Amino acid sequence: MGLANGAVILYRGDIARDRFAKPKTLHKGTDPITGLGFRDQGRSTHLFVATSNYLDCYLTATTIANAKVDIKERIDEQGCDLACCCVSEPDQDFILAKPEVATGKKEVF
């Protein structure tokens, strides 16, 4: 769940069946969350977090030294506006729409 205060709250498991699923604050920031997307790759799950100023990717529930941790990577220093991102099918690529593309400006990422 992405919030306007810049937080992302992650629930693991089946929240419909498990009433005691514990939420975890995965991301804290000052910019509002403008989009979220999951990519499932076998045993690993990526969560993309978009704001108006940047794009982060979390590798969720990675086991390191017998402890589950979430690894964060900054993907881009530019984000997107609200509802201007999606996850493609079937490749599960996270796609951002930016005003520069609509105006004809070229930007390389």
Stockholm file with secondary structure:
# STOCKHOLM 1.0

chainA/1-109         MGLANGAVILYRGDIARDRFAKPKTLHKGTDPITGLGFRDQGRSTHLFVATSNYLDCYLTATTIANAKVDIKERIDEQGCDLACCCVSEPDQDFILAKPEVATGKKEVF
#=GR chainA/1-109 SS CBCTTSCEEEECSCTTTCTTCCEEEEECCSSCEEEEEEEEETTEEEEEEEESSCEEEEEEEEEETTEEEEEEEEEESCCCCTTCEEECTTTCCEEECCHHHHHTCCCCC
#=GC SS_cons         CBCTTSCEEEECSCTTTCTTCCEEEEECCSSCEEEEEEEEETTEEEEEEEESSCEEEEEEEEEETTEEEEEEEEEESCCCCTTCEEECTTTCCEEECCHHHHHTCCCCC
//
